[in-house]
Amino acid sequence: AQTVTQSQPEMSVQEAETVTLSCTYDTSESDYYLFWYKQPPSRQMILVIRQEAYKQQNATENRFSVNFQKAAKSFSLKISDSQLGDAAMYFCASRQGAQKLVFGQGTRLTINP
Amino acid sequence: EPEVTQTPSHQVTQMGQEVILRCVPISNHLYFYWYRQILGQKVEFLVSFYNNEISEKSEIFDDQFSVERPDGSNFTLKIRSTKLEDSAMYFCAGGGTNYGYTFGSGTRLTVV
């Protein structure tokens, strides 16, 4: 069974600085996908970034990048130049093929002006 | 950009009543899912639906729950006799095989 663990219930960062959110996962499959979702106060789930396990190169989307360590089953999210609009809950999730997403417990990110 | 649309955005119902939550996925989605999120907790999988049948369901998805895709576009989640603990945000999602899901904006269900 897949499991996803986020060990940081809350994080805070000064505006314009960089923050890294941690995530570890466990799966017995060799082919899987990893995701970070953002959930603002509106509670909508917004895809931030995704990583295919077979790709060695870390995914990047503008100010968001990941550090994917396959052997360690680690998938952290780095947010550079933090902005006030980045404040939200962030969920790490994994998926095998077309199967369900399994979510971590979430990390609440606060941006301090 | 295409969206997954969920209605209603908020529903208040009395305990024991039936509710139907509706979702209109993006047309090229193949897989459809329902998730729920109790306030302050993580997002939990309920059920997945492919080729007009349930492909997987969680232990949460008991006989009180059912899903349908009655007309090839709408995707519904029915809760037959709501309980207080069914109060949560319910998300519909759709996707293919190799990319992240697109989530709807959710339905907040409040059971009183």
Interface residues (C-beta under 8 A of the other chain):
Chain A: Y33 F35 Y37 S42 R43 Q44 M45 I46 L47 R50 E52 F91 A93 G97 A98 Q99 K100 L101 V102 F103 G104 Q105 G106
Chain B: L30 Y31 Y33 Y35 Q37 K42 V43 E44 F45 S48 Y50 E56 M89 F91 A93 G95 G96 T97 N98 Y99 G100 Y101 T102 F103 S105 G106 R108
